[in-house]
Amino acid sequence: PTSACNSITTALDLCTASEGDIIVCLPGHVEAVTAATDIAGGLFLDVAGVTIYFLGEGANRAKITFGTAVGADMNVDAANITLVNPLFVSAVDALTGPIDVNAADFTIINGEYRDAAAMAAIDCIVADAGATRMVIDGWRFIDSTTGTHWPSIHRKLPVNISSVMRFCEAASMLFGVVALAVVLYGSHCADEME
């Protein structure tokens, strides 16, 4: 492109809620999230109805990294946000919920989370009561075997929300309903591996 935004936050500022806006993160883009607040380096997905595509493959795939503070997170604070092909990477040990969902109808399609060596998250995806109808379709989790909180594929959800996980893989073990290292609270998990 002849002109582009340098961050997802800047691109979101150009979007209009519920207009079907699309953000495309090109191969090699790194969105560094260093805190839990918007002003100090956090990432707030706060425009409803936006879809964000992460292009690229392997080491060149567009990604979001979480580092500096254990509370560094991406807050999903508006409804109907979809992330397609996102790669999330830890850059600090003991993250306390880097993917923080607080709004309805959030979707991740073909997402991947990687704990860096010796840097395991305490919880990977957390959600509050507003995160109804969340869908995670095609999730791959590669955990650290040496971080202080291994294993760390957790999804903490309150009892009163519904969610679906399909075609999910943790390290080299494929699971559909519930695996050893998955924590589900009051959620629906679809087994569609047939």
N, C-alpha and C positions, 0 to 999 in steps of 0.2 A: 504493500500500500504506500501511497505517497505521503500520507500522514496517519499517525496512529497515536493512541493514548499510551502512556508509559505504565499504567496500572489498571487493575480491575476497578478500583475505587474511582479513578478519574473517568473511566468509561461509564460506570453506573451514574455518575453525575450528569451524563448526557442522555440518559434513558428517561422514558416516561412510563409511569406505572400502568400496567395492564394493557400495553399497546403491542405486546409480542416482540419487544426489542431483543436483539441478539448481540452478544459480545463474543468475539473470536480471539482467543489467545494463541498467538502463532508459535510454531516450534521454537524451543529455546527460551521462551518467556519464563521468568521466575518471579512469582509474587511472594515477597518475603513478609511474613506476619510475625511481628516481634512482641506483641502485647495483646491485651484483651480490650483495649479501648481504641476507638476510631482515631482519636487525635494522636495517640502515642504509638501507632504502628499496627493496630488491629485491622481486621477486614470485616466490614459490615455489608452483607447483601441485603439491602434495605429498599429495593425498588421491586414491587410486585410484578410477576409475569415475565421476568427476564430469563433467557436461556444463555448459558455460557459454555462455549465449546473450547476444549483444550486440544490443540492439534499437535501432531508429532508422535514419534515412537521412541521407545528405549530411553536413553539418556537425553535425547533431544526433545522429549515430550514437554509441553507447557506444564508448569507445576506450581503448587502452593507449598511453601516451606514454613514450618512453625519453629521458631527459635527464640533465644535470648531469655524469655521468661516462661516458666512452666504453665502459666495461664494464657499464653498466646493462643488465640483462637479466631476462627472464622464464624461470625455470628450470622445466622440466617434469620433475619428479622422481618421479612416480608413474604407474603404467600405466593405460591405458584412459581417458585424458582427452581430451575432445572440446571444441573451441571452434567455435561456430556464429556466422557473420557478424562475426568480430572485425575491428576496424580498429586497425592499429598505426601510430604516427606517431613519426618521429625528432624529437628536440628538441635534439640535439647532433651535431656533425659527427664522422665516423669511428667510429661504433659498431662494436664488435667481436663481434657475434653477439647481437643483442637477443632473438632467439627461440632458446633453448638447450634442446634436447631430449635427455634422458638416460634415458628410460624407454620401454618398448614400447607399441605400439598407440596412439600419439598421432595425433589427427585434427584437421585444420582444414578446415571446410566454408565455402565462400564468404568467404574471408579477403582482406583488403587491407592492403598495407603502403605507406606514403607516406613518402618522404624529404622532409623540409621543405626549403625553398629554401636552397641552399648548405650542406646537411647530409646527405651521402651516407654510408651504412653501408659498412664494409669487407666484412662478411658479414652477411646478413640472418637466415638460418636456419642454425644449426649443430647437429650431432648427434654423440653418441658411440656406441660399440658397443652400448650398451643400448637404443638407439632403433630397435628392429626393428619392422617392419610399420607404419611411419609412412605416413599417407595425407594428402595435401594436395589437396583437391578443390575447384576453383573459386578460384584464387589470382590476385589482381590486384596488380601491383607498379608503383608510380608513382615513378620515380627522379628524383633531383635532377640537373640538368644542370650544376650549378656547385659541388657539394661537392668535397672534396679527393680522394675515392675513387670518383668516377663512372666507369663504371656499377657499381651495387652489388647487383644481384640475384644473390646467390650462395646456394647450398645446399651446405654442406660435409658430406659423409657418409663414414664409414669404409667400407672395401671389404666388410666382412662383414655389412652390414645390408641389408634389402630395404625399398624404399619405392616409393610410386606418386604421381605428380603428374598431375592431369587438369584439362583446361579452364583453362589458365593464360594470363595476359596480362601482358606487360611493356610499360609505357608504352602506346604505340598499336600494338604489334606482338604478335599472337597467336601462341603457340607450343604445341606439344604434346609434342614429344620433347626436343629440345635447341635452344636459341636461342643467339645470339652471346654474351649476357651471363649464361648459366646455367652453373654449374659443378656437375657431378654426379660423385661418386666411387662407383663400384660400385653404383649404384642402378638400379631399373627405372623407366622413365618411360613411362606409357601414352599413346598417341596416340588420343584419342577425339573428334576434332573433326568426324567424319563426320555 
